[in-house]
Amino acid sequence: MEVNALFLTQDRKEAGSSSRGRSVQQMPDEGFILTNLKEEDTMFNRVVLIGRLTRDPEMQYIKDGTALTRFTLAVNRKFKKDEADFVDIVVWRGLAENCANYLSKGRLVAVEGRLQIRSYEDKEGTKRKAVDVVADDVRFLESKNSGNNSSNNNNNNYVPSAPEPGPDPDDEIPF
């Protein structure tokens, strides 16, 4: 099956180049169209989420010493503020260590990665599926001290430091 075009909204630096028979054309609205695509080129597994951690991240090291961190992200639904989706996030290697060291419950983060569906059998022998987002980028959207209360972002807890000492007015002016 041959697909004529695929519209991409992410900025692509290789605009105008071609690869494996594909051509990239920039569109007026800053998007791009890839043309002459094959069916396997149209498959796309990309997830971008912004939400708050529901608990502190849990880090472990697997047998070969690679760091693995898991946490759950609460993502509000667009039209129903009182409803949220809870998405399990998996992070590997150095990014996993950073998440475990610097994230905590309630922190606002942006996660970018791919969707992964695992099959397994539970203790009773029932086949189950689990859906995770395997993150390749996690952005911390709040400072560690801002907490999970949005009013903290308005500097309500600002405490000014003592003013720096200036010149003594009793000193003689050197002219």
N, C-alpha and C positions, 0 to 999 in steps of 0.2 A: 504494500500500500504506500502510495506517495502522497505527501502532504504539501500543499502549495506554499503555505506561510505560517509562521508562528510569531505572535506579537510578544515582545519582551518589554517590561517597563523599567528594568534595572539598567543603569548607565553601563554601557559596554565600550571599553577602550578600543576594541578591535573593529569598530564600525567601519564598513567599507571594505574589509578584507574578506577573503573567502577561504574556507577550509573544507576538505572532503566534498567539494561540489556545492557547498552552501554559500550563499552570499548574504551579507549583512547590510541593511539599508537603514539609515537614520530617518526617523519620521519627525514631522514638525513639532509634535508635542513632547519631544525628548525621549520617546520610546524608540524601539528598534524592531524591525521585522527580519526574521531569518527566512529565506526562501529556499526552495529545492531541498526540503527535508525529507528524510525517510522516516518510517514509522518509529524506529528505535530512537530517533532523535527527538521525538515529540514527548517522550516520557520524562517527567520532571518530578522529583521528590524533594521539595524544599518547604520548610516550615519556619515561620517567623512569629514569635509570641512575645507579648509584653504583659507581665503580671507580677504578683508578689509571692514570695516563698511561703508555703504553709507551715514549714518546720525548718529547723537547722539542717544544712546539708550533711549527709552521712558519707564519709570517705573510707575506702578500704584499698588495700593493695592486693592485686591478684598474684597468682603463683610466680609469674615472671617479674614481679616488682613494679608493674604498671599501676599507676594511681587510677582509681575509679570512684567518682562521686555521684550520688543520686540525691535528687530533691524533687519536690512537687511544686508546681507553679499554679496558682489560682489566677485564671484569666476571666475577667468580667465579660459577659455577653454584651454586644453593642447596644441592643435595644431594651434589654432588661437588666437594669443595674443591680437588682437583688439576686440575679442568677449568675453563676460562674461555672466554668469548666476547670477541672483539676487534671493537670497534665503531668505525667511522670517524665523527668528529665534525666538523662545519663550523660556524664561528661568524663572524658578520658585525659590521661597524662598530666602535663603541667597546668592546663586549664582546670583540671579536676582539683589539683592542689590549691590553686588560687581561689576557686569557688568555696572549697572547704574552709580555707583560712579567712576569707574576707566577707562571706555572705552569712546571713542569719535570717531567722524567721521574720517575715514582714517586709524584707527588702525588695524594692522594685528593680526588676532586671528585664533586659531584652535578650531573648534566646533565638539563635538561628541555627538550624540544623536540618536533619532528615528524619522522616517518620520510619520507625522500625516496628514490625509486628512479630512477636515471638509466640511460638506454641510450646506448651509444656503440659505435664500431667501433675495434678495436685496429689496430696497424700491419699485421697480416696480413689485415685486412678482416673479421675475425670479429666478429659482434655480441656484445656483452657488456652486463651489467647491473652497476651498483654501487649499494650501499645505504649511505646516510649518515643520520645524525641531524643535522638543522639545529637548533642550540641557540638558544633564546631566553632561557635562564637557565643560568648556570654558577655553582655555589656552591663555594667553596674550603673544604674540610672539615678541613684541617690548616694550621697556620701554616707559613710558608716554612722555618723552621729545624727542624721536626719530622722531616723526611725521610720515607723510606718504611718505616722499621723501626718496628713497633708498640711496641717497648720504649722508644722515644724519648718516647712519649706519657706514660710513667709518671714523667717528670722524672728519669730516671737520669743525665742530663747537666746537672743543675742545679748551678750554681756560685753560691754566695751572694755578694752584694756586700759590700764592707767596711761595717761598722756606721758609722752617722752619729755624729759626735762629739757627746757630751753635755756638760753643764755640768762645769766643772773642779771636782773636790771640794775643792781648796784655796782656792777663791774664798769670800769672806765671805758669809754668809747675811744678806740685807738686812732683818732685823727685830730 
